[in-house]
């Protein structure tokens, strides 16, 4: 408890300093500049993992739709913009829609998920047209309902009991995605990315909050470093932002896959690792 109070205190100081710095750079609240309705549809090839689980999960594929609003706002005088897409997500991870060959004895499932998130990055533009590449990072809060079509044999009570903690109920979690979005026109983009979704056995408010605050402090430090590069070399800043953010998130989510409230302990999370492809339509 004392550790969490100290973390909250340090985060409050950091957040205040970061907010003042952003104010000097003429940044504005993202939610006050919502402009364009967006529909994003994606299909993915997924793998399910649970640390220490001896039974094998069958392959699943995912289908998602995101509905929300996007905006691009100027960051500096060199014409650099920051892209922000705030969305509601609804999707399914299922063995039924996976085209890969099934393996006898593997555990099949059909899992539903919804959540709220934000996708952002700095577009790299080419020429005077609308063609651009967006190296992006996306994060969301999720609620996932695991629906097992088959369960471990009753002789394997350890696996069975662990899986029953998730089965047939909505569980809270977090998801992160990193990838590239190729804008072929002002209204249409092609996307490719990798997503890690962590679903927790149960939600422990203080421990989870402490873990998220530690994550946000790291993101804030990366933002401060990247901002210096963006003012000098916008293209390099966009790439560095993409590399540092996604490497950082991968590390955090890998740690949480073994301890859901890292560094405050916790049970292993149920994970979906997904390579995704999709389209984005902006109105």
C-alpha positions as a LaTeX table, in Angstrom:
\begin{tabular}{lrrr}
\hline
Residue & $x$ (\AA) & $y$ (\AA) & $z$ (\AA) \\
\hline
Unk1 & 0.00 & 0.00 & 0.00 \\
Unk2 & 2.82 & 2.42 & 0.86 \\
Unk3 & 4.47 & 1.72 & $-2.51$ \\
Unk4 & 1.26 & 2.57 & $-4.34$ \\
Unk5 & 0.79 & 5.84 & $-2.43$ \\
Unk6 & 4.37 & 6.87 & $-3.26$ \\
Unk7 & 3.81 & 6.01 & $-6.93$ \\
Unk8 & 0.61 & 8.04 & $-7.05$ \\
Unk9 & 2.41 & 11.00 & $-5.50$ \\
Unk10 & 5.31 & 10.82 & $-7.96$ \\
Unk11 & 2.94 & 10.41 & $-10.87$ \\
Unk12 & 0.97 & 13.51 & $-9.84$ \\
Unk13 & 4.19 & 15.56 & $-9.82$ \\
Unk14 & 5.25 & 14.13 & $-13.17$ \\
Unk15 & 1.85 & 14.66 & $-14.77$ \\
Unk16 & 1.74 & 18.29 & $-13.65$ \\
Unk17 & 5.21 & 19.00 & $-15.03$ \\
Unk18 & 4.39 & 17.25 & $-18.29$ \\
Unk19 & 1.11 & 19.17 & $-18.66$ \\
Unk20 & 2.92 & 22.48 & $-18.19$ \\
Unk21 & 5.50 & 21.48 & $-20.81$ \\
Unk22 & 2.79 & 20.56 & $-23.30$ \\
Unk23 & 1.04 & 23.86 & $-22.66$ \\
Unk24 & 4.23 & 25.72 & $-23.60$ \\
Unk25 & 4.40 & 23.68 & $-26.82$ \\
Unk26 & 0.82 & 24.76 & $-27.66$ \\
Unk27 & $-0.69$ & 21.30 & $-27.32$ \\
Unk28 & $-4.42$ & 21.04 & $-26.68$ \\
Unk29 & $-6.78$ & 18.51 & $-25.18$ \\
Unk30 & $-7.34$ & 15.68 & $-27.70$ \\
Unk31 & $-11.04$ & 15.36 & $-26.95$ \\
Unk32 & $-11.74$ & 19.03 & $-27.75$ \\
Unk33 & $-10.70$ & 18.62 & $-31.39$ \\
Unk34 & $-12.73$ & 15.63 & $-32.54$ \\
Unk35 & $-13.62$ & 15.99 & $-36.23$ \\
Unk36 & $-13.96$ & 12.98 & $-38.50$ \\
Unk37 & $-16.11$ & 9.84 & $-38.05$ \\
Unk38 & $-14.03$ & 6.70 & $-38.67$ \\
Unk39 & $-14.78$ & 3.02 & $-39.30$ \\
Unk40 & $-11.91$ & 0.55 & $-39.05$ \\
Unk41 & $-12.31$ & $-3.15$ & $-39.86$ \\
Unk42 & $-9.60$ & $-5.76$ & $-39.34$ \\
Unk43 & $-8.96$ & $-9.48$ & $-39.54$ \\
Unk44 & $-6.19$ & $-11.20$ & $-37.62$ \\
Unk45 & $-4.40$ & $-14.50$ & $-37.09$ \\
Unk46 & $-4.12$ & $-15.15$ & $-33.36$ \\
Unk47 & $-2.51$ & $-17.44$ & $-30.84$ \\
Unk48 & $-3.78$ & $-17.95$ & $-27.27$ \\
Unk49 & $-1.33$ & $-18.27$ & $-24.38$ \\
Unk50 & $-1.54$ & $-18.75$ & $-20.62$ \\
Unk51 & 1.77 & $-18.95$ & $-18.76$ \\
Unk52 & 2.28 & $-22.32$ & $-17.04$ \\
Unk53 & $-0.71$ & $-23.90$ & $-18.83$ \\
Unk54 & 0.15 & $-27.43$ & $-20.00$ \\
Unk55 & $-2.85$ & $-27.99$ & $-22.29$ \\
Unk56 & $-2.76$ & $-26.63$ & $-25.86$ \\
Unk57 & $-5.12$ & $-23.98$ & $-27.23$ \\
Unk58 & $-6.38$ & $-24.31$ & $-30.77$ \\
Unk59 & $-5.50$ & $-21.49$ & $-33.15$ \\
Unk60 & $-8.03$ & $-18.67$ & $-33.38$ \\
Unk61 & $-8.59$ & $-15.81$ & $-35.79$ \\
Unk62 & $-10.00$ & $-12.41$ & $-34.96$ \\
Unk63 & $-12.49$ & $-10.04$ & $-36.56$ \\
Unk64 & $-12.79$ & $-6.50$ & $-35.19$ \\
Unk65 & $-14.62$ & $-3.29$ & $-35.91$ \\
Unk66 & $-13.67$ & 0.07 & $-34.45$ \\
Unk67 & $-16.02$ & 3.05 & $-34.48$ \\
Unk68 & $-14.90$ & 6.49 & $-33.41$ \\
Unk69 & $-13.55$ & 9.89 & $-34.35$ \\
Unk70 & $-10.16$ & 11.03 & $-35.59$ \\
Unk71 & $-8.31$ & 14.28 & $-35.78$ \\
Unk72 & $-4.99$ & 15.62 & $-36.99$ \\
Unk73 & $-3.62$ & 18.72 & $-35.35$ \\
Unk74 & $-0.48$ & 20.68 & $-36.11$ \\
Unk75 & 2.49 & 20.05 & $-33.85$ \\
Unk76 & 5.03 & 22.61 & $-35.14$ \\
Unk77 & 5.77 & 25.07 & $-37.93$ \\
Unk78 & 7.34 & 22.40 & $-40.13$ \\
Unk79 & 3.87 & 21.06 & $-40.92$ \\
Unk80 & 4.09 & 17.99 & $-38.71$ \\
Unk81 & 0.72 & 16.74 & $-37.48$ \\
Unk82 & $-0.29$ & 14.31 & $-34.77$ \\
Unk83 & $-2.99$ & 11.79 & $-35.67$ \\
Unk84 & $-5.42$ & 10.73 & $-32.94$ \\
Unk85 & $-8.26$ & 8.19 & $-33.30$ \\
Unk86 & $-10.47$ & 7.63 & $-30.22$ \\
Unk87 & $-12.66$ & 4.57 & $-30.68$ \\
Unk88 & $-15.03$ & 1.90 & $-29.40$ \\
Unk89 & $-13.98$ & $-1.61$ & $-30.39$ \\
Unk90 & $-16.03$ & $-4.79$ & $-30.75$ \\
Unk91 & $-14.68$ & $-8.12$ & $-31.93$ \\
Unk92 & $-14.42$ & $-11.89$ & $-31.80$ \\
Unk93 & $-11.53$ & $-14.34$ & $-31.38$ \\
Unk94 & $-12.71$ & $-17.74$ & $-32.55$ \\
Unk95 & $-11.48$ & $-21.15$ & $-33.67$ \\
Unk96 & $-14.55$ & $-21.30$ & $-35.94$ \\
Unk97 & $-13.32$ & $-18.51$ & $-38.23$ \\
Unk98 & $-9.71$ & $-19.73$ & $-38.33$ \\
Unk99 & $-8.78$ & $-21.37$ & $-41.63$ \\
Unk100 & $-5.70$ & $-23.20$ & $-40.33$ \\
Unk101 & $-5.77$ & $-26.96$ & $-39.87$ \\
Unk102 & $-7.13$ & $-28.10$ & $-36.52$ \\
Unk103 & $-5.12$ & $-30.32$ & $-34.18$ \\
Unk104 & $-6.91$ & $-33.12$ & $-32.33$ \\
Unk105 & $-6.99$ & $-32.54$ & $-28.58$ \\
Unk106 & $-6.40$ & $-28.78$ & $-28.71$ \\
Unk107 & $-8.88$ & $-26.59$ & $-26.87$ \\
Unk108 & $-11.23$ & $-24.66$ & $-29.16$ \\
Unk109 & $-12.90$ & $-21.41$ & $-28.17$ \\
Unk110 & $-15.07$ & $-18.51$ & $-29.31$ \\
Unk111 & $-14.33$ & $-15.32$ & $-27.40$ \\
Unk112 & $-16.07$ & $-11.93$ & $-27.57$ \\
Unk113 & $-14.45$ & $-8.63$ & $-26.68$ \\
Unk114 & $-15.31$ & $-4.96$ & $-26.46$ \\
Unk115 & $-13.32$ & $-1.97$ & $-25.31$ \\
Unk116 & $-12.37$ & 1.67 & $-25.59$ \\
Unk117 & $-9.04$ & 2.94 & $-26.85$ \\
Unk118 & $-6.91$ & 5.41 & $-28.73$ \\
Unk119 & $-4.63$ & 5.11 & $-31.73$ \\
Unk120 & $-2.01$ & 7.78 & $-32.38$ \\
Unk121 & 1.14 & 8.63 & $-34.28$ \\
Unk122 & 2.84 & 11.19 & $-36.52$ \\
Unk123 & 2.09 & 10.76 & $-40.26$ \\
Unk124 & 5.00 & 10.82 & $-42.70$ \\
Unk125 & 3.83 & 12.58 & $-45.86$ \\
Unk126 & 5.14 & 12.23 & $-49.39$ \\
Unk127 & 4.79 & 15.16 & $-51.75$ \\
Unk128 & 1.78 & 17.46 & $-51.92$ \\
Unk129 & $-0.82$ & 14.70 & $-52.24$ \\
Unk130 & $-2.72$ & 12.81 & $-49.59$ \\
Unk131 & $-0.45$ & 9.74 & $-49.61$ \\
Unk132 & 1.21 & 9.16 & $-46.24$ \\
Unk133 & 2.44 & 6.44 & $-43.89$ \\
Unk134 & 1.40 & 6.47 & $-40.24$ \\
Unk135 & 3.60 & 4.48 & $-37.82$ \\
Unk136 & 1.08 & 4.08 & $-35.00$ \\
Unk137 & 0.64 & 2.87 & $-31.45$ \\
Unk138 & $-2.76$ & 1.93 & $-30.05$ \\
Unk139 & $-3.90$ & 1.06 & $-26.55$ \\
Unk140 & $-7.27$ & 0.13 & $-25.10$ \\
Unk141 & $-9.11$ & $-1.12$ & $-22.04$ \\
Unk142 & $-10.93$ & $-4.36$ & $-22.82$ \\
Unk143 & $-13.60$ & $-6.69$ & $-21.47$ \\
Unk144 & $-13.26$ & $-10.21$ & $-22.87$ \\
Unk145 & $-15.66$ & $-13.15$ & $-22.50$ \\
Unk146 & $-13.85$ & $-16.44$ & $-22.94$ \\
Unk147 & $-16.13$ & $-19.11$ & $-24.38$ \\
Unk148 & $-14.48$ & $-22.53$ & $-24.36$ \\
Unk149 & $-15.92$ & $-25.09$ & $-26.78$ \\
Unk150 & $-13.81$ & $-27.75$ & $-25.08$ \\
Unk151 & $-12.05$ & $-27.99$ & $-21.71$ \\
Unk152 & $-9.04$ & $-29.88$ & $-20.34$ \\
Unk153 & $-9.65$ & $-33.44$ & $-19.25$ \\
Unk154 & $-10.83$ & $-33.82$ & $-15.66$ \\
Unk155 & $-7.59$ & $-35.67$ & $-14.90$ \\
Unk156 & $-5.79$ & $-32.32$ & $-15.36$ \\
Unk157 & $-7.50$ & $-30.42$ & $-12.56$ \\
Unk158 & $-4.86$ & $-27.67$ & $-12.42$ \\
Unk159 & $-5.47$ & $-26.57$ & $-16.02$ \\
Unk160 & $-9.21$ & $-27.08$ & $-15.71$ \\
Unk161 & $-9.55$ & $-24.94$ & $-12.59$ \\
Unk162 & $-7.38$ & $-22.17$ & $-14.03$ \\
Unk163 & $-9.41$ & $-22.01$ & $-17.21$ \\
Unk164 & $-12.74$ & $-22.01$ & $-15.37$ \\
Unk165 & $-11.68$ & $-18.71$ & $-13.75$ \\
Unk166 & $-12.00$ & $-17.10$ & $-17.21$ \\
Unk167 & $-14.68$ & $-19.20$ & $-18.91$ \\
Unk168 & $-18.20$ & $-17.84$ & $-19.54$ \\
Unk169 & $-17.61$ & $-14.44$ & $-17.90$ \\
Unk170 & $-16.35$ & $-11.01$ & $-18.94$ \\
Unk171 & $-12.86$ & $-10.25$ & $-17.64$ \\
Unk172 & $-11.07$ & $-6.90$ & $-17.64$ \\
Unk173 & $-7.79$ & $-6.41$ & $-19.43$ \\
Unk174 & $-5.61$ & $-4.21$ & $-21.60$ \\
Unk175 & $-4.56$ & $-4.42$ & $-25.24$ \\
Unk176 & $-1.72$ & $-2.78$ & $-27.13$ \\
Unk177 & $-1.16$ & $-2.64$ & $-30.89$ \\
Unk178 & 1.65 & $-1.31$ & $-33.03$ \\
Unk179 & 1.76 & $-1.12$ & $-36.81$ \\
Unk180 & 1.73 & 0.88 & $-40.02$ \\
Unk181 & $-1.21$ & 2.56 & $-41.70$ \\
Unk182 & $-0.78$ & 3.46 & $-45.38$ \\
Unk183 & $-3.11$ & 6.29 & $-46.36$ \\
Unk184 & $-3.70$ & 5.87 & $-50.10$ \\
Unk185 & $-6.21$ & 8.73 & $-50.12$ \\
Unk186 & $-7.64$ & 11.23 & $-47.68$ \\
Unk187 & $-10.47$ & 8.84 & $-46.81$ \\
Unk188 & $-8.97$ & 5.37 & $-47.13$ \\
Unk189 & $-6.05$ & 3.54 & $-45.49$ \\
Unk190 & $-4.61$ & 0.02 & $-45.37$ \\
Unk191 & $-3.34$ & $-1.24$ & $-42.01$ \\
Unk192 & $-1.00$ & $-3.96$ & $-40.79$ \\
Unk193 & 0.00 & $-4.47$ & $-37.16$ \\
Unk194 & 0.68 & $-6.70$ & $-34.18$ \\
Unk195 & $-1.56$ & $-6.77$ & $-31.09$ \\
Unk196 & $-1.06$ & $-8.22$ & $-27.62$ \\
Unk197 & $-4.21$ & $-8.50$ & $-25.52$ \\
Unk198 & $-3.88$ & $-9.38$ & $-21.81$ \\
Unk199 & $-7.01$ & $-10.57$ & $-19.97$ \\
Unk200 & $-6.90$ & $-10.82$ & $-16.16$ \\
Unk201 & $-8.44$ & $-13.40$ & $-13.86$ \\
Unk202 & $-9.77$ & $-10.63$ & $-11.65$ \\
Unk203 & $-9.44$ & $-6.88$ & $-11.28$ \\
Unk204 & $-7.58$ & $-5.55$ & $-8.23$ \\
Unk205 & $-8.07$ & $-1.77$ & $-8.32$ \\
Unk206 & $-5.06$ & $-0.50$ & $-6.38$ \\
Unk207 & $-2.51$ & $-2.91$ & $-7.78$ \\
Unk208 & $-3.74$ & $-2.49$ & $-11.34$ \\
Unk209 & $-3.82$ & 1.29 & $-10.97$ \\
Unk210 & $-0.25$ & 1.28 & $-9.66$ \\
Unk211 & 0.87 & $-0.83$ & $-12.61$ \\
Unk212 & $-0.85$ & 1.46 & $-15.13$ \\
Unk213 & 0.63 & 4.58 & $-13.52$ \\
Unk214 & 4.13 & 3.15 & $-13.79$ \\
Unk215 & 3.42 & 2.43 & $-17.45$ \\
Unk216 & 2.21 & 6.01 & $-18.03$ \\
Unk217 & 5.29 & 7.52 & $-16.38$ \\
Unk218 & 7.44 & 5.61 & $-18.87$ \\
Unk219 & 5.27 & 6.75 & $-21.79$ \\
Unk220 & 5.55 & 10.35 & $-20.60$ \\
Unk221 & 9.35 & 10.12 & $-20.51$ \\
Unk222 & 9.38 & 8.75 & $-24.05$ \\
Unk223 & 7.05 & 11.57 & $-25.19$ \\
Unk224 & 9.39 & 14.17 & $-23.71$ \\
Unk225 & 12.40 & 12.65 & $-25.49$ \\
Unk226 & 10.58 & 12.27 & $-28.82$ \\
Unk227 & 9.25 & 15.83 & $-28.66$ \\
Unk228 & 12.80 & 17.18 & $-28.80$ \\
Unk229 & 13.49 & 15.16 & $-31.95$ \\
Unk230 & 10.20 & 16.15 & $-33.59$ \\
Unk231 & 11.08 & 19.85 & $-33.38$ \\
Unk232 & 14.31 & 19.23 & $-35.30$ \\
Unk233 & 13.65 & 16.22 & $-37.54$ \\
Unk234 & 9.92 & 15.43 & $-37.87$ \\
Unk235 & 10.34 & 12.24 & $-39.92$ \\
Unk236 & 13.01 & 10.86 & $-37.62$ \\
Unk237 & 10.84 & 11.81 & $-34.63$ \\
Unk238 & 7.89 & 9.85 & $-36.03$ \\
Unk239 & 10.03 & 6.74 & $-36.50$ \\
Unk240 & 11.74 & 7.03 & $-33.10$ \\
Unk241 & 8.34 & 7.50 & $-31.43$ \\
Unk242 & 7.05 & 4.34 & $-33.13$ \\
Unk243 & 10.09 & 2.23 & $-32.21$ \\
Unk244 & 10.44 & 3.37 & $-28.59$ \\
Unk245 & 6.73 & 3.28 & $-27.75$ \\
Unk246 & 6.11 & $-0.17$ & $-29.18$ \\
Unk247 & 9.28 & $-1.67$ & $-27.72$ \\
Unk248 & 8.31 & $-0.26$ & $-24.34$ \\
Unk249 & 4.73 & $-1.56$ & $-24.53$ \\
Unk250 & 5.92 & $-4.98$ & $-25.65$ \\
Unk251 & 8.13 & $-5.22$ & $-22.57$ \\
Unk252 & 5.37 & $-4.07$ & $-20.21$ \\
Unk253 & 2.79 & $-6.46$ & $-21.67$ \\
Unk254 & 5.26 & $-9.34$ & $-21.63$ \\
Unk255 & 5.83 & $-8.78$ & $-17.91$ \\
Unk256 & 2.08 & $-8.58$ & $-17.28$ \\
Unk257 & 1.51 & $-11.83$ & $-19.14$ \\
Unk258 & 3.25 & $-13.58$ & $-16.23$ \\
Unk259 & 2.17 & $-11.18$ & $-13.43$ \\
Unk260 & $-0.98$ & $-9.28$ & $-14.33$ \\
Unk261 & $-0.27$ & $-6.39$ & $-11.93$ \\
Unk262 & 3.48 & $-6.17$ & $-12.48$ \\
Unk263 & 5.48 & $-5.06$ & $-10.46$ \\
Unk264 & 2.87 & $-5.73$ & $-7.75$ \\
Unk265 & 2.53 & $-9.44$ & $-8.49$ \\
Unk266 & $-0.61$ & $-11.25$ & $-9.55$ \\
Unk267 & $-1.58$ & $-14.34$ & $-11.52$ \\
Unk268 & $-0.71$ & $-14.93$ & $-15.16$ \\
Unk269 & $-2.91$ & $-13.20$ & $-17.75$ \\
Unk270 & $-4.65$ & $-14.95$ & $-20.62$ \\
Unk271 & $-3.02$ & $-13.56$ & $-23.76$ \\
Unk272 & $-3.98$ & $-13.25$ & $-27.41$ \\
Unk273 & $-1.12$ & $-12.47$ & $-29.81$ \\
Unk274 & $-2.50$ & $-11.32$ & $-33.15$ \\
Unk275 & $-1.10$ & $-10.24$ & $-36.52$ \\
Unk276 & $-3.77$ & $-7.97$ & $-37.98$ \\
Unk277 & $-4.66$ & $-6.58$ & $-41.41$ \\
Unk278 & $-7.44$ & $-4.15$ & $-42.14$ \\
Unk279 & $-8.82$ & $-0.99$ & $-43.67$ \\
Unk280 & $-9.74$ & 2.40 & $-42.27$ \\
Unk281 & $-12.44$ & 4.60 & $-43.81$ \\
Unk282 & $-12.58$ & 8.25 & $-42.72$ \\
Unk283 & $-15.59$ & 10.45 & $-43.48$ \\
\hline
\end{tabular}
